[in-house]
């Protein structure tokens, strides 16, 4: 039987915190920043946390289950 591989994009996108939660960097912060307000850019600096509704799906992509 072949090895079960981790989803390549998921391992680059998500990171497991010390307390076991899964965090990610919020999108749309890479380019076209002049049209975005300072308030919006400040809010995008904060890393996001995976919503409990999507937690099982993300864990499956990372092969944590």
Secondary structure, DSSP 8 states (H G I E B T S, - for coil): -------HHHHHHEEE-TTS-EEE--SS-SS--TTS-HHHHHHHHS-EE--TTTHHHHHHHTT--
